[in-house]
Amino acid sequence: MKRLLNTLYITSPDRYLSLDGENVVVYEKQEEIGRVPLHNLEAIVTFGYTGASPALMAACAKRDIGISFLSRSGRFLARVSGEVRGNITLRREQYRIAWDLEKSMDISRNCIAGKVYNEKWVLERAVRDYPMRLDGEKLKRKSGFLSDSLKKIRVCKEPDVLRGLEGEAASVYFSVFDDLILQQKEDFFFRGRSKRPPTDKVNAMLSFAYTLLTGMCAGALETVGLDPYAGFFHTDRPGRISLALDMVEELRSVLADRFVLTLINKKIVKPEGFDQKENGAVIMDDDTRKLFLSQWQMKKQEIIRHPFLGEKVEWGMVPYVQALLLARYIRGDLDEYPPFFWK
C-alpha cells in the first residue's frame, strides 16, 4: 500500500478494499492492515482480483474518486467512477496539445531527453561497476556522444530532427550493448536490434520486456484519465498506443534493458530455454517465459527513490508516477513535464 500524489496504490493482489465511515480500509486475509481517509484521495489504483466492496465503490463515485482495477502485470481492466468526471477536460487538453506543434514538442523533447540521459547513465554505471572487464575508454566515448546529443535535444524544435537525434543516440547506445553482456557470451550476443521477428536470444528478451513495459505504461495512462493512443512523439496510427510508447522511451534502458542484462549476467536464464522457428524467429520456451515473468514481478517490487518526487517507490510504480506527472502538466499544475532521469 502506497500513497503518491493523492493516489492510493494497492500493489499486492490479495488485498481487499472496504469502507468504514469516511475511510477506505485495506484488508489482507480478513485482517485490517491500513486505512486512509477518503477526503485525502483523488484516485485508487489496485492490482489483482480480490476487489472492493460495493459500498466503497459507491462512496468513491459520489466523491469523484476513481477506482482503477489492473491485473498483476499492470494491464488495465476497468475503472469505477461517478456520473461526472474531469477526464473529458483532461483529454480535450491532451488532444489540443497533440495538435499544437510547440507544446507537443515540449513533451516529446523531455521524453527523449529522459531516454538519452538514461542510456548514458547505463553506460556510465557499467564502467563504474566493471572497470576491469569493460573497455572504459570506448564506453566513455559513446557516453560523450550521448551527452552531446542531449544538448541538441534540449533545443530541438522540429519533430523530424528530434526523431533523427533519438535514432542516432539509440544506434550509438546499442553499438556497445553487446559489451555489457559479461556472461554466457557464446550463447547470448547482440549484433543489433531485430524486432519482427527477434532473431537472437537477447532480442527475444528485449522485445518481451518492452511489451510488458508498454502494457504497464498504457495501464498507468488509463488510470489517470489520459488517452494512451494519443501521443506526442509517436504519431497517431490506428491500434497503436502512441502515448504509452512515448512514456516507454524514458524507461527502456534503466528498467527493461538492465533487467535483461541481469538475467543473462547472473545466469538466471539458460541458452537451452529458447526455440528457433523456421522463419528465423527466436522465442522463449514456456518455462523460460514463466521464469522471465516471475523475475519481472520481483524486479517491479524493488524499491528506488524517485528522482523528481524524492520519495521511495517500487520500480513497478514508476510508470504510474510518470503518468500522474504528465496529467498534472497537461492540467497546468506543473510548468513542464518532468521526465524520469535515473540517478
C-alpha positions as CSV (number, residue, x, y, z in Angstrom):
1,M,0.0,0.0,0.0
2,K,1.5,3.3,-1.1
3,R,0.1,6.8,-1.4
4,L,1.6,9.1,-4.0
5,L,0.2,12.5,-5.2
6,N,-3.2,11.8,-3.5
7,T,-3.5,8.5,-5.2
8,L,-3.6,5.3,-3.2
9,Y,-1.9,2.3,-4.8
10,I,-2.6,-1.3,-3.6
11,T,0.2,-3.3,-5.2
12,S,-0.4,-6.7,-3.5
13,P,-3.0,-8.8,-5.3
14,D,-4.5,-10.4,-2.2
15,R,-5.8,-7.3,-0.6
16,Y,-9.5,-6.3,-0.3
17,L,-10.8,-2.7,-0.1
18,S,-13.8,-1.8,2.1
19,L,-15.5,1.3,3.5
20,D,-15.6,2.3,7.2
21,G,-17.2,5.6,7.7
22,E,-15.2,8.1,5.7
23,N,-12.2,5.8,5.3
24,V,-11.0,3.2,2.8
25,V,-9.9,0.2,4.8
26,V,-7.4,-2.3,3.4
27,Y,-7.7,-6.0,4.4
28,E,-5.4,-8.9,3.9
29,K,-6.7,-12.3,4.9
30,Q,-9.6,-10.6,6.6
31,E,-7.2,-8.6,8.9
32,E,-7.1,-4.8,8.6
33,I,-3.6,-3.6,7.6
34,G,-4.3,0.0,6.9
35,R,-6.8,2.8,6.4
36,V,-6.8,6.2,4.6
37,P,-9.4,9.0,4.8
38,L,-11.3,9.4,1.6
39,H,-11.0,13.2,1.7
40,N,-7.3,12.8,1.2
41,L,-7.7,10.9,-2.1
42,E,-8.2,11.7,-5.7
43,A,-7.9,8.1,-7.0
44,I,-7.4,4.5,-6.0
45,V,-5.4,2.0,-8.1
46,T,-5.5,-1.7,-7.2
47,F,-3.6,-4.6,-8.8
48,G,-5.2,-8.0,-8.6
49,Y,-8.6,-9.6,-8.5
50,T,-9.6,-9.6,-4.8
51,G,-11.7,-6.4,-5.4
52,A,-13.5,-3.7,-3.5
53,S,-16.8,-3.5,-1.7
54,P,-19.9,-2.0,-3.4
55,A,-20.2,0.4,-0.5
56,L,-16.7,1.7,-1.1
57,M,-17.3,2.0,-4.9
58,A,-20.5,4.0,-4.3
59,A,-18.8,6.3,-1.8
60,C,-15.9,6.9,-4.2
61,A,-18.2,7.5,-7.1
62,K,-20.1,10.1,-5.0
63,R,-16.9,11.9,-4.2
64,D,-15.5,11.7,-7.7
65,I,-12.7,9.3,-6.6
66,G,-11.9,6.9,-9.5
67,I,-11.1,3.3,-8.6
68,S,-9.0,1.6,-11.3
69,F,-8.5,-2.2,-11.4
70,L,-5.5,-3.6,-13.1
71,S,-4.1,-7.1,-13.4
72,R,-0.9,-8.2,-11.5
73,S,1.1,-7.4,-14.6
74,G,-0.3,-3.8,-14.8
75,R,-2.8,-4.4,-17.7
76,F,-5.8,-2.0,-17.3
77,L,-9.0,-3.9,-16.6
78,A,-11.7,-1.4,-15.6
79,R,-12.4,1.9,-13.8
80,V,-15.3,2.7,-11.5
81,S,-16.2,6.4,-11.5
82,G,-19.2,8.7,-10.8
83,E,-21.6,10.3,-13.2
84,V,-19.4,13.4,-13.7
85,R,-15.6,13.1,-14.3
86,G,-13.0,15.6,-15.1
87,N,-11.3,13.3,-17.6
88,I,-13.1,14.8,-20.6
89,T,-11.4,18.1,-19.8
90,L,-8.0,16.4,-19.4
91,R,-8.4,14.5,-22.6
92,R,-9.5,17.5,-24.6
93,E,-6.4,19.4,-23.4
94,Q,-4.3,16.3,-24.3
95,Y,-5.7,16.3,-27.9
96,R,-5.3,20.1,-28.1
97,I,-1.6,19.8,-27.2
98,A,-1.1,16.9,-29.6
99,W,-2.1,19.2,-32.4
100,D,0.0,22.1,-31.1
101,L,3.5,21.6,-32.5
102,E,5.2,23.8,-29.9
103,K,3.5,22.3,-26.9
104,S,3.7,18.8,-28.3
105,M,7.4,19.2,-28.8
106,D,7.9,20.4,-25.2
107,I,6.7,17.0,-24.0
108,S,8.4,15.0,-26.8
109,R,11.7,16.7,-26.1
110,N,11.6,15.9,-22.4
111,C,10.6,12.2,-23.1
112,I,13.6,11.8,-25.5
113,A,15.9,13.7,-23.2
114,G,15.0,11.2,-20.4
115,K,15.6,8.3,-22.8
116,V,19.1,9.5,-23.9
117,Y,20.1,10.6,-20.4
118,N,19.2,7.1,-19.1
119,E,21.1,5.4,-21.9
120,K,24.1,7.5,-21.0
121,W,23.7,6.5,-17.3
122,V,23.5,2.8,-18.1
123,L,26.9,3.0,-19.9
124,E,28.5,5.1,-17.2
125,R,27.1,2.8,-14.5
126,A,28.6,-0.2,-16.3
127,V,32.0,1.4,-16.5
128,R,31.9,2.2,-12.8
129,D,30.7,-1.3,-11.7
130,Y,33.0,-3.3,-14.0
131,P,36.2,-1.2,-14.7
132,M,38.4,-4.3,-15.2
133,R,36.0,-6.1,-17.5
134,L,35.0,-3.4,-19.9
135,D,36.7,-1.1,-22.3
136,G,36.2,2.1,-20.3
137,E,37.5,4.5,-22.9
138,K,35.3,3.0,-25.6
139,L,32.1,3.3,-23.4
140,K,33.1,6.8,-22.3
141,R,33.4,7.9,-25.9
142,K,29.9,6.6,-26.5
143,S,28.7,8.3,-23.4
144,G,30.2,11.6,-24.5
145,F,28.4,11.3,-27.8
146,L,25.1,10.9,-25.9
147,S,26.0,14.0,-23.8
148,D,26.3,16.0,-27.0
149,S,23.0,14.6,-28.3
150,L,21.3,15.7,-25.1
151,K,22.4,19.3,-25.7
152,K,20.9,19.2,-29.2
153,I,17.7,17.6,-28.0
154,R,17.1,20.3,-25.4
155,V,17.0,23.0,-28.1
156,C,15.4,21.0,-30.8
157,K,12.1,22.4,-32.3
158,E,11.4,20.2,-35.2
159,P,9.8,16.7,-34.8
160,D,11.8,15.1,-37.7
161,V,15.0,16.5,-36.3
162,L,14.2,15.1,-32.8
163,R,13.4,11.7,-34.3
164,G,16.8,11.8,-36.1
165,L,18.6,12.7,-32.9
166,E,16.7,9.9,-31.0
167,G,17.5,7.3,-33.6
168,E,21.2,8.3,-33.8
169,A,21.5,8.1,-30.0
170,A,19.8,4.7,-29.9
171,S,22.2,3.5,-32.6
172,V,25.2,4.6,-30.5
173,Y,23.9,3.1,-27.3
174,F,23.1,-0.3,-28.9
175,S,26.5,-0.3,-30.7
176,V,28.1,-1.2,-27.3
177,F,25.2,-3.1,-25.8
178,D,27.0,-6.4,-26.5
179,D,29.9,-5.2,-24.4
180,L,27.5,-5.1,-21.4
181,I,26.9,-8.9,-21.7
182,L,29.6,-10.3,-19.4
183,Q,28.5,-13.9,-19.1
184,Q,27.3,-16.7,-21.4
185,K,28.8,-14.8,-24.3
186,E,28.8,-17.7,-26.7
187,D,25.0,-18.1,-26.5
188,F,23.8,-14.6,-25.6
189,F,25.1,-12.0,-28.0
190,F,23.8,-8.8,-29.5
191,R,24.6,-7.8,-33.1
192,G,21.9,-5.1,-33.5
193,R,18.2,-4.6,-32.7
194,S,15.9,-7.1,-34.5
195,K,12.2,-6.7,-33.7
196,R,9.8,-8.5,-36.1
197,P,10.8,-11.2,-35.6
198,P,13.7,-11.2,-33.0
199,T,16.5,-13.2,-34.4
200,D,18.5,-14.0,-31.3
201,K,18.0,-14.7,-27.6
202,V,18.9,-11.2,-26.4
203,N,16.4,-9.5,-28.8
204,A,13.7,-12.0,-27.9
205,M,14.0,-11.0,-24.2
206,L,14.3,-7.3,-25.0
207,S,11.1,-7.4,-27.1
208,F,9.2,-9.3,-24.4
209,A,10.4,-6.8,-21.7
210,Y,9.4,-3.8,-23.9
211,T,5.9,-5.4,-24.4
212,L,5.5,-5.8,-20.7
213,L,6.7,-2.3,-20.0
214,T,4.4,-0.8,-22.7
215,G,1.4,-2.6,-21.1
216,M,2.3,-1.1,-17.8
217,C,2.5,2.4,-19.3
218,A,-0.8,2.0,-21.1
219,G,-2.5,0.9,-17.9
220,A,-0.9,3.8,-16.0
221,L,-2.2,6.4,-18.5
222,E,-5.7,4.9,-18.3
223,T,-5.7,5.2,-14.5
224,V,-5.1,9.0,-14.6
225,G,-7.6,9.5,-17.4
226,L,-5.3,10.1,-20.4
227,D,-5.8,8.5,-23.8
228,P,-2.9,6.1,-24.3
229,Y,-3.5,6.2,-28.1
230,A,-2.9,10.0,-28.5
231,G,0.8,10.5,-28.4
232,F,3.2,13.4,-28.8
233,F,6.5,11.9,-30.1
234,H,4.9,8.8,-31.7
235,T,2.4,9.9,-34.3
236,D,-1.2,8.6,-34.4
237,R,-1.8,5.2,-36.1
238,P,-4.9,3.0,-35.8
239,G,-4.3,0.5,-33.0
240,R,-1.0,2.0,-31.8
241,I,-0.8,3.1,-28.2
242,S,1.3,6.1,-29.1
243,L,1.4,7.9,-25.7
244,A,2.3,4.7,-23.9
245,L,5.2,4.3,-26.4
246,D,6.2,7.9,-25.6
247,M,6.4,7.0,-21.9
248,V,8.3,3.8,-22.6
249,E,11.2,5.7,-24.1
250,E,12.3,7.1,-20.8
251,L,12.3,3.6,-19.1
252,R,13.6,1.3,-21.7
253,S,17.3,1.3,-20.8
254,V,17.1,1.7,-17.0
255,L,14.3,-0.8,-16.4
256,A,13.9,-3.2,-19.4
257,D,17.5,-3.3,-20.8
258,R,19.2,-3.6,-17.4
259,F,16.7,-6.3,-16.4
260,V,17.6,-8.4,-19.4
261,L,21.3,-7.9,-18.8
262,T,20.8,-9.1,-15.2
263,L,19.1,-12.3,-16.3
264,I,22.0,-13.1,-18.6
265,N,24.9,-12.0,-16.4
266,K,23.6,-13.7,-13.3
267,K,22.9,-16.8,-15.4
268,I,19.2,-16.8,-14.4
269,V,18.2,-17.7,-18.0
270,K,19.9,-20.5,-19.8
271,P,20.5,-20.8,-23.6
272,E,18.6,-24.0,-23.9
273,G,15.4,-22.2,-22.9
274,F,14.9,-20.7,-26.4
275,D,13.4,-22.1,-29.6
276,Q,14.2,-21.1,-33.2
277,K,11.3,-21.1,-35.7
278,E,11.5,-21.9,-39.4
279,N,11.4,-18.2,-40.3
280,G,14.4,-17.5,-38.1
281,A,12.5,-16.1,-35.1
282,V,13.9,-16.9,-31.7
283,I,11.4,-17.2,-28.9
284,M,11.4,-18.2,-25.2
285,D,10.0,-21.6,-24.4
286,D,7.2,-21.9,-21.8
287,D,9.4,-22.5,-18.8
288,T,11.8,-19.6,-19.7
289,R,8.8,-17.3,-20.2
290,K,7.4,-18.2,-16.8
291,L,10.8,-17.6,-15.2
292,F,11.1,-14.3,-17.0
293,L,7.7,-13.2,-15.8
294,S,8.5,-14.3,-12.2
295,Q,11.7,-12.3,-12.2
296,W,9.9,-9.3,-13.8
297,Q,7.4,-9.3,-10.9
298,M,10.3,-9.4,-8.4
299,K,12.1,-6.5,-10.3
300,K,8.9,-4.4,-10.1
301,Q,8.9,-4.8,-6.3
302,E,12.4,-3.3,-5.9
303,I,12.5,0.0,-4.0
304,I,14.1,3.0,-5.6
305,R,14.0,6.7,-4.8
306,H,12.0,8.6,-7.5
307,P,14.4,11.4,-8.8
308,F,11.7,14.0,-9.1
309,L,9.5,13.3,-6.1
310,G,12.3,12.3,-3.8
311,E,10.1,9.5,-2.4
312,K,10.8,5.8,-2.2
313,V,8.7,3.8,-4.7
314,E,8.7,0.4,-6.3
315,W,10.1,0.1,-9.8
316,G,6.7,-1.1,-10.8
317,M,5.1,2.2,-9.7
318,V,7.3,4.4,-11.8
319,P,5.0,4.4,-14.9
320,Y,2.1,5.4,-12.7
321,V,4.1,8.3,-11.1
322,Q,5.1,9.5,-14.6
323,A,1.5,9.3,-15.8
324,L,0.4,11.3,-12.8
325,L,3.1,13.9,-13.5
326,L,2.1,14.1,-17.2
327,A,-1.5,14.6,-16.3
328,R,-0.6,17.4,-13.9
329,Y,1.4,19.1,-16.5
330,I,-1.4,18.9,-19.0
331,R,-3.8,20.3,-16.4
332,G,-1.4,23.2,-15.9
333,D,-0.3,22.2,-12.4
334,L,3.3,21.9,-13.4
335,D,5.5,24.2,-15.6
336,E,6.8,21.3,-17.6
337,Y,6.6,17.5,-17.7
338,P,9.5,16.1,-15.6
339,P,10.9,13.0,-17.3
340,F,12.4,10.1,-15.4
341,F,16.1,11.0,-15.0
342,W,17.6,8.0,-13.2
343,K,20.5,8.6,-10.9
